Amino acid sequence: MFIRKMIIMKNIKILKNEPLSNYTFTKTGGNADMVAFPTSVKQVQELLNMAKEKNMPITVLGNASNLIIKDGGITGLVIILTEMNNIEVEDNLVTAQAGARYIDTTIAAQKHGLTGIEFAAGIPGSIGGAIFMNAGAYGGETANVVDSAMVLTPENEIKKLDNKELDFGYRHSSVQDYDDIVLSATFKLKPGDRDKIQAEMDHLNELRASKQPLDLPSCGSVFKRPKGYFAGKLIHDAGLQGYQSGGAQVSKKHAGFIVNIDHATATDYLHVIKHVQDTVYKKNQVHLETEVRIIGNDKK
Ligand SMILES: Cc1cc2nc3c(=O)[nH]c(=O)nc-3n(C[C@H](O)[C@H](O)[C@H](O)COP(=O)(O)OP(=O)(O)OC[C@H]3O[C@@H](n4cnc5c(N)ncnc54)[C@H](O)[C@@H]3O)c2cc1C
């Protein structure tokens, strides 16, 4: 029987044996031993100390919009940063905490008449996830607008990394290589016309809504863009749209998305991913690498 237990440790809310499907955009995933919701950098540092003392592995999540968490769940401590979500604007700099939504950051920039970040108006992740992934859309990339980020190293030290040190690449940043935790990021934008900025954001969000299955749970584009191809076109041309395993289905609206149409499990998602990869490889000899991060334990 599932028992949900909440404890408060040093003012930090911690849930035990918590289903991560409550947080993932796909609405799938097993349980975490513990989930903590820090509200400050100090609390994140305290959690790192506690995990070290108890020899517990740590996993950091933002908005869980780019994740498949396997059905066996996550061992140890999951830190969800969404309660650290402050956004500040000073001159042409916008500084957002790791748990702030990228969407809210673009809204704050627009309100202050700052341009450059409109491309992210519909990206449903957090700032931490956006730095980690170098999230991008419609020709824009996080790398192009980030001035610097504050991170916590695995040694529990706060460090400032400038754009160069973040070593951005296609869906890559140095955070992936060094297991840093992003605490906040500062975006350097340019003065612009509020109405024009809003119009561009509206335009991109309309485009998104017309092409993407936003009415169903998903994790966005499942596969990276292979060199010289488009993942969605390869999947479409292989006749895979509508392919289904359990409750997970290759979207009929956008071939690059896998949607949860009927109580899918993470295992259903993984079956669909494997089938798509195998079929596209057989047909085109192109390997589709996942953009979505697959983490956690297999179900026993
Ligand atoms: C409908 C839909 C549309 C999408 N459209 C786009 C798009 O246009 N462009 C695009 O790039 N992506 C898109 N995505 C994917 C996703 O929103 C981005 O990858 C986003 O940047 C992930 O942020 P997150 O907070 O959800 O990260 P999560 O899914 O929570 O985590 C992703 C990875 O980042 C790590 N991480 C998260 N926060 C931190 C942190 N603070 N410090 C260190 N590591 C961290 C996690 O450990 C994990 O490995 C879309 C997703 C959906 C569901």
The ligand as a Tripos MOL2 file, in Angstrom:
@<TRIPOS>MOLECULE
LIG
   53    58     1     0     0
SMALL
NO_CHARGES

@<TRIPOS>ATOM
      1 C1          5.6270   20.3690  -24.6660 C.3       1 LIG1
      2 C2          7.1150   20.5330  -24.5500 C.ar      1 LIG1
      3 C3          7.7800   21.3920  -25.4110 C.ar      1 LIG1
      4 C4          9.1720   21.5340  -25.3200 C.ar      1 LIG1
      5 N1          9.7990   22.3940  -26.1740 N.ar      1 LIG1
      6 C5         11.1390   22.5420  -26.0990 C.ar      1 LIG1
      7 C6         11.8190   23.4350  -26.9880 C.ar      1 LIG1
      8 O1         11.2320   24.0950  -27.8210 O.2       1 LIG1
      9 N2         13.1680   23.5310  -26.8730 N.ar      1 LIG1
     10 C7         13.8880   22.8150  -25.9540 C.ar      1 LIG1
     11 O2         15.1120   22.9500  -25.8900 O.2       1 LIG1
     12 N3         13.2520   21.9860  -25.1070 N.ar      1 LIG1
     13 C8         11.9170   21.8300  -25.1450 C.ar      1 LIG1
     14 N4         11.2940   20.9810  -24.2820 N.ar      1 LIG1
     15 C9         12.0790   20.2010  -23.3030 C.3       1 LIG1
     16 C10        12.3390   20.9070  -21.9630 C.3       1 LIG1
     17 O3         11.3350   21.8540  -21.6600 O.3       1 LIG1
     18 C11        13.7220   21.5650  -21.9360 C.3       1 LIG1
     19 O4         14.7520   20.6380  -22.1840 O.3       1 LIG1
     20 C12        13.9910   22.2300  -20.5750 C.3       1 LIG1
     21 O5         15.1760   22.9820  -20.6750 O.3       1 LIG1
     22 C13        14.1290   21.2210  -19.4350 C.3       1 LIG1
     23 O6         14.0370   21.9290  -18.2130 O.3       1 LIG1
     24 P1         13.4150   21.2340  -16.9160 P.3       1 LIG1
     25 O7         13.4940   22.2000  -15.8200 O.co2     1 LIG1
     26 O8         12.0890   20.6730  -17.2270 O.co2     1 LIG1
     27 O9         14.4810   20.0850  -16.7100 O.3       1 LIG1
     28 P2         14.2070   18.6270  -16.1130 P.3       1 LIG1
     29 O10        13.3860   17.8470  -17.0940 O.co2     1 LIG1
     30 O11        13.7200   18.7250  -14.7120 O.co2     1 LIG1
     31 O12        15.6660   18.0510  -16.1260 O.3       1 LIG1
     32 C14        16.3670   17.8420  -17.3550 C.3       1 LIG1
     33 C15        17.8280   17.5580  -16.9940 C.3       1 LIG1
     34 O13        18.3890   18.7270  -16.4330 O.3       1 LIG1
     35 C16        18.9020   18.4690  -15.1280 C.3       1 LIG1
     36 N5         18.6420   19.6550  -14.2940 N.ar      1 LIG1
     37 C17        17.4510   20.2880  -14.1150 C.ar      1 LIG1
     38 N6         17.6130   21.3590  -13.3120 N.ar      1 LIG1
     39 C18        18.9210   21.3800  -12.9610 C.ar      1 LIG1
     40 C19        19.7130   22.2410  -12.1450 C.ar      1 LIG1
     41 N7         19.1870   23.2940  -11.5020 N.pl3     1 LIG1
     42 N8         21.0310   21.9690  -12.0110 N.ar      1 LIG1
     43 C20        21.5850   20.8960  -12.6340 C.ar      1 LIG1
     44 N9         20.8990   20.0540  -13.4100 N.ar      1 LIG1
     45 C21        19.5710   20.2910  -13.5910 C.ar      1 LIG1
     46 C22        18.1740   17.2250  -14.6320 C.3       1 LIG1
     47 O14        18.9500   16.4920  -13.7040 O.3       1 LIG1
     48 C23        17.9730   16.4480  -15.9420 C.3       1 LIG1
     49 O15        19.0980   15.6750  -16.2580 O.3       1 LIG1
     50 C24         9.9040   20.8080  -24.3430 C.ar      1 LIG1
     51 C25         9.2210   19.9560  -23.4550 C.ar      1 LIG1
     52 C26         7.8340   19.8130  -23.5650 C.ar      1 LIG1
     53 C27         7.1190   18.9080  -22.6050 C.3       1 LIG1
@<TRIPOS>BOND
     1     1     2 1
     2     2     3 ar
     3     2    52 ar
     4     3     4 ar
     5     4     5 ar
     6     4    50 ar
     7     5     6 ar
     8     6     7 ar
     9     6    13 1
    10     7     8 2
    11     7     9 ar
    12     9    10 ar
    13    10    11 2
    14    10    12 ar
    15    12    13 ar
    16    13    14 ar
    17    14    15 1
    18    14    50 ar
    19    15    16 1
    20    16    17 1
    21    16    18 1
    22    18    19 1
    23    18    20 1
    24    20    21 1
    25    20    22 1
    26    22    23 1
    27    23    24 1
    28    24    25 2
    29    24    26 1
    30    24    27 1
    31    27    28 1
    32    28    29 2
    33    28    30 1
    34    28    31 1
    35    31    32 1
    36    32    33 1
    37    33    34 1
    38    33    48 1
    39    34    35 1
    40    35    36 1
    41    35    46 1
    42    36    37 ar
    43    36    45 ar
    44    37    38 ar
    45    38    39 ar
    46    39    40 ar
    47    39    45 ar
    48    40    41 1
    49    40    42 ar
    50    42    43 ar
    51    43    44 ar
    52    44    45 ar
    53    46    47 1
    54    46    48 1
    55    48    49 1
    56    50    51 ar
    57    51    52 ar
    58    52    53 1
@<TRIPOS>SUBSTRUCTURE
     1 LIG1         1 GROUP 0 **** ****
